[in-house]
Amino acid sequence: MTWYSREDAAERAGVEPYYLVRLVDLAILAPEEPDRFSPGDVRRVLMAKSLEDAGIPLDGVAAAIQRGALSLAFMDAASYERFATLAPETYQQVSDRTGIPLELLTVIREAIGMAQPSPDDRLREDEMAIVPFIELQVSEGFRPAAIERLLRVQGDCTRRIAEQEAAWWYSEVIERAAAAGKGPEEIGNVDLADRSAPLSEQAVLAMYHAQQARAWTANIIEGFEALMEKAGIHSRLERLPAICFLDITGYTRLTQERGDDVAADLASTVARLVQRSCVQHGGKPIKWLGDGVMFYFRDPAPGVRAALEMVDGLKAAGLPPAHVGLHAGPVLFQQGDYFGQTVNLSARIADYARPGEVLVSQAVADASQEKGIAFADIGPVELKGVSGIVHLLRAHLA
């Protein structure tokens, strides 16, 4: 095991050495030997500082530990090694050493959800592990805006995973143990934490790899499709299918304001409503996205009618309004998913639509000669991420 002197332990925890003396005097820290602190002791210092910063007096924490009502012994467990200590270098020093612009480097801490650091603040060890990835992108000439966007998305997604995992642990472990009358040493269930943590990380990483394979496949297929089109090789289908994207307006804001449980309930309700309309009109849901659904329809006209019914159904149920985009064209299918420019354009049309609108491309309107459906011309528009002009129409019931 690694051992630290009082000065080294204080430096890794980002406190003054006298703070450790205070914790020892309060018996919050109980090192085996004077001036010899373990990694678990350093984590206990970090936790004590967090408790104090949150307004919990250390005298009260010490009294609770002495009475056996609280314990910080669980901080020795291997699963708590993720409580990172401070690295030796500051943001300015890392920026000078790597060539990463300082303003881009500080995005690491912001993406994690913490306040923007100053140039003289030291990075944490977990933040240092992110630096080489940014350094690689900078050396390859990647745009800072693209690097920052990826960092912030990674931070937001992992935050939601961690918060939901914490809620899961609290309800399934801590509350159940407390209700059973277990003591502070048992409530944390260190053994279960040590067994579940690597399996949880393995599951998250496996899911991430599966998502990478799907996204990378989409990039490869769309790249091949563009090259084939440039070479004059086009898909020829007698009947072009339609891809439909339905997005829930304000889903992200609703999730942030009311939490993931409300979002999950909303997703379940939406799933029940849209499934019925989709299948009834010969379509099938392809994948459920964070804020909506992607559908495949063999014929565009039934897809338009289904979209109109879904939008009206969500409104009648008192749910947030949906906005929909449809485009008809050749699609590429692999492992249950659809790829290609038709899919991309459908998603962009949905992004352009306002709440309650069903917008379609000219190709969908031309193929939708079904009674009861009419189209209002919007005209040529520029869509984000789409080269050239796209002619759009607004679908409605005649």
C-alpha positions in Angstrom: 0.0 0.0 0.0 1.1 3.6 -0.7 1.7 5.7 2.4 1.8 9.5 2.5 3.3 12.0 5.0 1.1 14.6 6.4 2.4 17.2 3.9 1.9 14.8 0.9 -1.5 13.8 2.0 -2.6 17.4 2.5 -1.2 18.3 -0.9 -3.1 15.5 -2.6 -6.3 16.5 -0.8 -5.8 20.2 -1.6 -5.8 21.3 2.0 -3.3 22.7 4.5 -1.4 20.2 6.8 -3.1 21.7 9.9 -6.4 20.5 8.5 -5.2 16.9 8.9 -4.1 17.6 12.4 -7.6 18.9 13.2 -9.2 15.8 11.7 -6.9 13.6 13.8 -7.7 15.6 16.9 -11.4 15.1 16.2 -10.8 11.3 15.6 -12.3 11.6 12.1 -8.9 10.4 11.0 -7.2 7.6 12.9 -3.9 6.9 11.1 -2.1 3.7 12.2 1.0 5.7 12.8 1.6 9.4 13.3 2.4 11.2 10.1 1.6 8.1 8.0 -1.6 8.4 6.0 -3.2 5.8 3.6 -5.0 6.5 0.3 -8.3 5.9 2.3 -7.2 8.6 4.8 -6.8 11.0 1.9 -10.3 10.2 0.7 -11.6 10.7 4.2 -10.0 14.2 4.2 -11.7 14.9 0.8 -15.1 13.7 2.3 -14.6 15.7 5.5 -13.9 18.8 3.5 -17.0 18.2 1.3 -19.2 17.8 4.4 -17.8 21.0 5.9 -18.3 22.9 2.7 -21.9 21.7 2.6 -22.5 23.3 6.0 -22.2 20.1 8.2 -19.9 21.0 11.2 -17.0 18.7 11.7 -17.6 18.6 15.4 -21.0 17.1 14.7 -19.5 14.5 12.3 -16.9 13.6 15.0 -19.6 13.2 17.7 -21.7 11.0 15.4 -18.6 8.8 14.6 -17.8 8.4 18.3 -21.4 7.3 19.0 -21.3 4.8 16.2 -24.0 6.6 14.2 -21.6 7.4 11.3 -18.5 5.8 9.8 -16.1 6.8 7.1 -14.4 3.4 7.1 -15.9 2.5 3.8 -13.6 5.0 2.1 -10.9 2.3 2.3 -12.8 0.2 -0.2 -11.4 -0.3 -3.7 -14.6 1.0 -5.3 -13.9 4.5 -3.7 -10.6 4.9 -5.5 -12.5 6.9 -8.1 -12.5 9.8 -5.5 -9.6 11.5 -7.3 -7.0 13.5 -5.6 -5.2 16.5 -7.0 -2.5 16.3 -9.6 0.8 18.2 -9.2 0.2 20.5 -12.3 -2.0 23.6 -12.6 -4.2 24.3 -15.6 -1.7 26.9 -16.8 1.2 24.5 -16.5 -0.6 21.7 -18.4 -1.6 24.2 -21.1 2.1 25.3 -21.5 3.3 21.7 -21.6 0.8 20.3 -24.0 -0.1 23.3 -26.2 -3.8 22.9 -25.4 -5.4 26.4 -25.2 -6.1 27.3 -21.6 -9.8 28.1 -22.3 -10.2 24.7 -23.9 -8.5 22.9 -21.1 -10.8 24.5 -18.4 -13.8 23.0 -20.3 -12.9 19.7 -18.7 -14.0 20.8 -15.2 -17.0 22.7 -16.6 -18.1 19.5 -18.5 -18.0 17.6 -15.3 -20.4 20.1 -13.8 -18.1 22.2 -11.6 -17.2 25.9 -11.5 -14.7 27.2 -14.1 -11.2 26.9 -12.6 -8.6 29.6 -12.5 -5.3 29.1 -14.4 -3.5 28.5 -11.0 -5.9 25.7 -9.9 -4.5 22.2 -10.0 -6.2 19.5 -12.1 -7.5 16.4 -10.4 -6.0 13.0 -11.4 -9.2 12.0 -13.2 -9.1 15.3 -15.2 -5.5 14.6 -16.1 -6.6 11.3 -17.7 -8.7 13.3 -20.2 -5.9 15.6 -21.2 -4.1 13.2 -23.7 -7.3 12.8 -25.7 -7.7 16.6 -26.1 -3.9 16.9 -26.8 -4.3 14.4 -29.7 -7.2 16.3 -31.2 -5.4 19.6 -31.0 -2.3 18.1 -32.6 -4.5 16.8 -35.5 -5.9 20.3 -36.1 -9.4 19.6 -34.8 -11.5 22.7 -34.4 -11.7 23.9 -30.7 -15.5 24.2 -31.0 -15.9 20.6 -32.0 -13.6 19.4 -29.2 -15.5 21.5 -26.7 -18.9 20.2 -27.9 -17.8 16.6 -27.5 -16.4 17.2 -24.0 -19.7 18.8 -22.9 -21.8 16.0 -24.3 -19.6 13.4 -22.7 -19.9 15.3 -19.4 -23.6 15.6 -19.6 -24.3 12.0 -20.5 -22.0 10.6 -17.9 -23.5 12.9 -15.3 -26.9 11.5 -16.0 -25.6 8.0 -15.7 -23.9 8.7 -12.4 -26.9 10.5 -10.9 -29.2 7.7 -11.9 -26.8 5.1 -10.5 -26.6 7.1 -7.2 -30.4 7.1 -7.0 -30.5 3.4 -7.7 -27.9 2.7 -5.0 -29.7 4.9 -2.4 -33.1 3.2 -3.0 -31.9 -0.4 -3.4 -29.0 -0.5 -0.8 -29.0 2.4 1.7 -32.7 2.8 2.3 -33.3 -1.0 2.5 -30.4 -1.4 4.9 -31.5 1.5 7.1 -35.1 0.1 7.1 -33.7 -3.3 8.3 -32.0 -1.6 11.2 -28.5 -2.2 10.1 -25.6 -0.1 11.5 -23.5 2.5 9.7 -20.8 -0.1 8.8 -23.4 -2.3 7.1 -25.5 0.4 5.4 -22.8 1.2 2.8 -22.4 -2.5 1.9 -18.8 -2.2 0.9 -18.6 -5.8 -0.3 -21.5 -5.2 -2.8 -19.9 -1.9 -3.9 -16.6 -3.6 -4.7 -18.4 -6.3 -6.6 -20.9 -4.1 -8.5 -18.6 -1.2 -9.4 -16.5 -3.1 -12.0 -19.5 -4.8 -13.4 -21.3 -1.5 -13.8 -18.3 0.0 -15.5 -18.1 -3.0 -17.8 -21.8 -2.7 -18.7 -21.5 1.1 -19.4 -18.4 0.5 -21.5 -20.0 -2.3 -23.4 -23.1 -0.2 -24.1 -20.8 2.7 -25.2 -18.9 0.4 -27.6 -22.2 -0.8 -29.1 -23.3 2.8 -29.6 -19.9 3.5 -31.2 -20.2 0.6 -33.6 -23.7 1.8 -34.7 -22.5 5.5 -35.1 -19.3 4.5 -36.9 -21.3 2.2 -39.2 -23.5 5.1 -40.0 -20.5 7.3 -40.9 -19.0 4.5 -43.1 -22.3 3.8 -44.9 -23.1 7.5 -45.5 -19.5 8.1 -46.7 -19.8 5.2 -49.2 -23.2 6.4 -50.3 -21.8 9.9 -51.0 -18.9 8.4 -52.9 -21.2 6.2 -55.0 -23.5 9.2 -55.7 -20.5 11.3 -56.8 -19.5 8.4 -59.1 -23.0 8.4 -60.7 -24.1 5.2 -59.1 -27.6 5.7 -57.6 -30.1 3.4 -55.9 -33.1 2.7 -58.1 -36.3 1.8 -56.2 -39.8 1.6 -57.7 -41.3 2.7 -54.5 -39.3 4.9 -52.1 -39.8 4.3 -48.4 -40.1 7.2 -45.9 -38.2 7.9 -42.7 -40.0 9.8 -40.0 -38.6 11.5 -37.0 -40.9 12.5 -34.2 -39.3 14.7 -31.4 -40.9 15.9 -28.2 -40.6 19.6 -27.8 -38.9 20.7 -24.6 -37.9 17.1 -23.6 -34.4 18.1 -22.5 -35.6 21.0 -20.4 -38.3 18.8 -18.8 -35.7 16.2 -18.0 -33.4 18.9 -16.4 -36.3 20.4 -14.4 -38.0 17.3 -13.2 -35.4 14.6 -13.4 -34.9 11.4 -15.3 -37.8 9.6 -13.6 -40.3 12.0 -15.2 -38.5 11.6 -18.5 -38.8 7.9 -18.3 -42.5 8.1 -17.5 -43.0 10.5 -20.4 -41.1 8.1 -22.8 -43.3 5.2 -21.7 -46.5 7.2 -22.4 -45.2 8.4 -25.7 -44.2 4.9 -26.7 -47.8 3.5 -26.1 -49.4 6.3 -28.0 -47.2 6.4 -31.1 -46.8 2.6 -31.4 -50.5 2.2 -32.1 -50.6 4.8 -34.9 -47.3 3.6 -36.4 -48.2 0.0 -36.7 -51.8 0.7 -37.8 -50.4 2.5 -40.9 -47.9 -0.1 -41.8 -44.8 1.5 -40.2 -42.4 0.3 -37.6 -40.4 2.1 -34.9 -36.7 1.7 -35.5 -35.2 3.2 -32.4 -36.2 5.2 -29.4 -34.1 8.3 -29.0 -33.6 10.5 -26.0 -36.3 12.9 -27.0 -38.3 11.0 -29.7 -38.7 8.2 -32.1 -37.5 7.2 -35.6 -39.9 5.3 -37.8 -39.7 3.5 -41.1 -42.7 3.4 -43.5 -42.8 1.4 -46.7 -45.0 4.0 -48.3 -44.8 7.8 -47.6 -48.6 8.5 -47.6 -49.5 6.3 -44.6 -46.4 7.7 -42.9 -47.8 11.2 -43.2 -51.2 10.2 -41.8 -49.6 8.3 -38.9 -47.5 11.4 -38.1 -50.5 13.6 -38.0 -52.4 11.2 -35.8 -49.4 10.9 -33.4 -49.1 14.6 -33.1 -52.8 15.0 -32.4 -52.8 12.0 -30.0 -49.9 13.5 -27.9 -51.7 16.8 -27.7 -55.0 15.2 -26.7 -53.2 13.3 -23.9 -51.9 16.5 -22.4 -48.3 15.7 -23.3 -45.7 18.2 -24.6 -46.2 18.9 -28.3 -44.3 16.9 -30.9 -42.7 18.1 -34.1 -42.2 15.7 -37.1 -40.1 15.5 -40.2 -40.5 13.0 -43.1 -38.4 12.4 -46.2 -38.7 9.7 -48.8 -35.7 8.2 -50.5 -33.3 5.2 -50.6 -32.2 3.9 -47.3 -29.6 1.4 -46.2 -30.4 -1.3 -43.6 -28.1 -3.1 -41.3 -28.7 -4.9 -38.0 -32.1 -3.4 -37.4 -31.1 0.2 -38.2 -31.4 2.4 -41.2 -28.7 4.7 -42.5 -28.1 7.1 -45.3 -28.8 10.6 -46.5 -32.6 10.0 -46.4 -32.3 9.4 -42.6 -30.2 12.5 -42.1 -32.5 14.7 -44.0 -35.6 13.4 -42.2 -33.9 14.3 -38.9 -33.0 17.8 -40.1 -36.5 18.4 -41.3 -37.8 17.4 -37.8 -35.4 19.8 -36.2 -36.7 22.6 -38.4 -40.4 21.9 -37.6 -42.1 23.9 -34.9 -44.1 22.4 -32.1 -47.2 20.6 -33.5 -46.0 20.7 -37.1 -45.5 17.8 -39.5 -43.1 18.9 -42.2 -42.3 16.8 -45.3 -40.0 17.0 -48.3 -41.3 17.4 -51.8 -40.6 13.7 -52.4 -43.0 12.8 -49.6 -45.7 15.2 -50.9 -45.4 13.8 -54.5 -45.8 10.3 -53.2 -48.7 11.0 -50.9 -51.8 11.1 -53.1 -54.0 9.9 -50.3 -57.5 11.3 -49.6 -57.8 13.5 -46.5 -54.2 14.7 -46.6 -53.3 18.2 -47.8 -50.0 20.1 -48.0 -49.3 23.8 -47.5 -46.2 25.1 -49.3 -43.4 26.5 -47.1 -40.9 26.8 -49.9 -37.2 26.3 -50.2 -35.3 26.5 -46.9 -31.7 25.9 -45.7 -31.4 23.2 -43.1 -28.5 22.9 -40.6 -26.0 20.3 -41.8 -27.6 19.9 -45.2 -25.9 21.2 -48.3 -28.2 23.0 -50.8 -31.8 24.1 -50.6 -34.6 21.7 -49.5 -38.3 22.4 -50.5 -40.6 21.8 -47.5 -44.3 21.5 -47.1 -46.6 21.4 -44.1 -48.9 18.4 -43.9 -52.4 18.7 -42.4 -55.7 16.9 -42.6 -57.8 18.2 -45.5 
